[in-house]
Amino acid sequence: EDMGNSLYNSECKRKSGKELENIISKKLIGLGIPTRLKGYKYMLSAIEQVLEDETSLEGVTKILYPDVAKKYNSTPQRVEKAIAWTDNGVELRREFQDRKENKRPTNSEFISRISAYIKMSA
């Protein structure tokens, strides 16, 4: 397996699934994402999957959303919509937006940036 292509570095690799989930959860809560939102658990799962295999970001609608949906007995469309609304009411995406473009990041950019942020601070 090519580890160069994975955000899931040796630091994250040493952590159990539960530990990784706790790290992600703490970061999301720290970023102001309310745990009561359905999108929260979808976001958590999506980030966990991206940390394990960065290539799932290449096919967000073909790989990531369907995988998360399957885990929660939902549909990829519902997952996408719930993640898009995860930051509703919080100025979260502004922190993760492209400074030059000054526009909200897409779901996949958002997941990618949060994953990278978690990887760097893991």
C-alpha positions as CSV (number, residue, x, y, z in Angstrom):
1,E,0.0,0.0,0.0
2,D,1.3,3.4,-0.9
3,M,1.4,5.4,2.3
4,G,2.6,8.5,0.4
5,N,-0.9,8.9,-0.9
6,S,-2.5,8.7,2.5
7,L,-3.1,11.4,5.1
8,Y,-3.3,8.6,7.5
9,N,0.3,9.0,8.7
10,S,2.2,6.9,11.1
11,E,1.0,9.1,14.0
12,C,-2.7,8.4,13.2
13,K,-1.9,4.8,12.2
14,R,-0.8,4.0,15.8
15,K,-4.2,5.1,17.1
16,S,-7.1,2.7,17.4
17,G,-10.3,3.5,15.6
18,K,-11.9,4.7,18.8
19,E,-8.9,7.0,19.6
20,L,-9.0,8.5,16.1
21,E,-12.7,9.0,16.4
22,N,-12.1,10.8,19.7
23,I,-9.5,13.1,18.1
24,I,-11.7,14.0,15.2
25,S,-14.7,14.5,17.5
26,K,-12.7,16.9,19.8
27,K,-11.6,18.9,16.7
28,L,-15.1,19.1,15.3
29,I,-16.5,20.2,18.7
30,G,-13.6,22.6,19.0
31,L,-14.5,24.1,15.6
32,G,-18.0,24.7,16.9
33,I,-19.9,21.9,15.1
34,P,-22.9,21.0,17.2
35,T,-22.9,17.2,17.9
36,R,-26.7,17.2,17.8
37,L,-26.7,17.8,14.0
38,K,-27.1,14.7,11.8
39,G,-24.3,16.0,9.6
40,Y,-21.9,15.8,12.6
41,K,-21.7,12.0,12.6
42,Y,-21.6,11.9,8.8
43,M,-18.7,14.5,8.9
44,L,-16.9,12.4,11.6
45,S,-17.2,9.3,9.5
46,A,-16.2,11.0,6.3
47,I,-13.1,12.6,7.9
48,E,-12.1,9.2,9.5
49,Q,-12.4,7.5,6.1
50,V,-10.3,10.3,4.4
51,L,-7.6,10.0,7.1
52,E,-7.5,6.2,6.4
53,D,-7.5,6.6,2.6
54,E,-7.1,10.0,1.0
55,T,-8.1,8.7,-2.4
56,S,-11.8,8.6,-1.2
57,L,-11.7,12.4,-1.6
58,E,-11.2,11.8,-5.3
59,G,-14.6,10.4,-5.6
60,V,-16.7,12.1,-2.9
61,T,-20.0,11.4,-4.6
62,K,-19.0,8.0,-5.9
63,I,-17.0,6.6,-2.9
64,L,-17.2,8.8,0.3
65,Y,-20.9,9.7,0.5
66,P,-22.1,6.1,-0.4
67,D,-19.7,4.6,2.2
68,V,-20.9,7.0,4.9
69,A,-24.5,6.5,3.9
70,K,-24.2,2.7,4.0
71,K,-22.8,2.9,7.6
72,Y,-25.8,4.9,8.7
73,N,-28.4,3.3,6.5
74,S,-29.0,6.5,4.7
75,T,-28.5,7.8,1.1
76,P,-25.5,9.6,-0.4
77,Q,-27.8,12.6,-1.2
78,R,-28.8,12.8,2.5
79,V,-25.2,12.6,3.6
80,E,-24.1,15.3,1.2
81,K,-27.0,17.6,2.3
82,A,-26.4,17.0,6.0
83,I,-22.7,17.7,5.7
84,A,-23.4,20.9,3.8
85,W,-25.6,22.0,6.6
86,T,-23.2,20.9,9.4
87,D,-21.8,24.4,9.7
88,N,-25.1,26.1,9.5
89,G,-25.1,28.9,12.1
90,V,-21.3,28.7,12.7
91,E,-18.7,30.7,10.8
92,L,-16.7,27.6,10.4
93,R,-16.3,27.4,6.6
94,R,-14.9,30.9,6.6
95,E,-11.9,29.6,8.5
96,F,-11.4,26.9,5.9
97,Q,-12.1,28.9,2.8
98,D,-9.6,29.8,0.2
99,R,-8.3,33.2,1.2
100,K,-7.7,34.3,-2.5
101,E,-11.1,33.2,-3.7
102,N,-13.0,34.4,-0.7
103,K,-15.8,31.9,-1.2
104,R,-17.1,29.0,0.9
105,P,-15.3,25.8,0.3
106,T,-17.3,22.9,-1.2
107,N,-18.0,19.8,1.0
108,S,-15.0,18.0,-0.4
109,E,-12.6,20.9,0.1
110,F,-14.0,21.4,3.6
111,I,-13.5,17.7,4.5
112,S,-10.1,17.7,2.9
113,R,-8.9,20.8,4.8
114,I,-10.3,19.6,8.1
115,S,-8.7,16.2,7.6
116,A,-5.3,17.9,6.8
117,Y,-5.8,20.1,9.9
118,I,-6.5,17.1,12.1
119,K,-3.5,15.2,10.6
120,M,-1.2,18.1,11.3
121,S,-2.4,18.5,14.9
122,A,-2.8,14.8,15.7
